């Protein structure tokens, strides 16, 4: 196995892909999905803000806007595409040479339906990321990198992707093996990434939404997937017409509002919950942080790290001595490699 060729192929393939994304807008184009999702939450923040006294273009808005593209495309996905094949093959070959057991060839998910792979991949990835996030708060050196994300003083959707490039290295390194061994390919990773992008934007947005609204949205998305046979459930012997498809979408949206609505903010993260993760003044018994969930909130409730003391709309954000923290993109991404005396 030529690992160098795998590495080079990964980078060259992604470079071609990225250029094609930028120059060929389409509904299956992730570059423009990032723009659309960001525009959607930007408009929501302008029309019905949670913190009405916060400027429309809040502090560091344009810095965070640049971070979105740097971390979403120029770094995060490049690393996954270019390095995952190398890491997975090295790991699999190492296990095979020591035990004779081929993990990839024995993967039971090879015959799973696509939606099953995506669902399991999403849950596994979110669970791994929850533990990595806790690690970023517990290890002093990693916390110095993670401070970049917590340097946000006025919350908005674009703050979601303000983080140090070393976080990508930590997250993706730990994600590689479990995801790739489950059979999560680059396309699957992108699909999961877009969904978590939308939820992450929502968590950081200057909006507040009732659980029944988010339940209806999730139900509607499930309805779309079923109506278009994206879930490969094949409920129908023949194709259904547009009105039947719309009926499914609205029907599942109604079910989502009624059934999922009351528990949406326990299952999924929300602005009301995540604002406390960024609190300047943490509870005395939780100095390493609270509410670590990225997309799902259930891990915090399961492991006892969920805490919403009161409505946190106007709490101060950041950390002690944030006033002296670097303000520019370059300075922030150099932070953590040297210690101040």
Secondary structure by P-SEA (a helix, b strand, c coil): ccaaaaaaaaaaaaaaaaaaaaaccccccaaaaaaaaaaaaaaaaacccccccccccccaaaaaaaaaaaaacccaaaaaaccaaaaaaaaaaaaaaacccccccccccccccaaaaaaaaaaaaaaaaaaaaaaaaccaaaaaaaccccccccccccccccccaaaaaaaaaaacaaaaaacccaaaaaaaaaaaaaaaaaaaccccccaaaaaaaaaaaaaaaaaacccccccccccccaaaaaaaaaaaaaaaaaccccccccccccccccccccccccccccccccccccccaaaaaaacccccccccccccccccccccccccaaaaaaccccccc
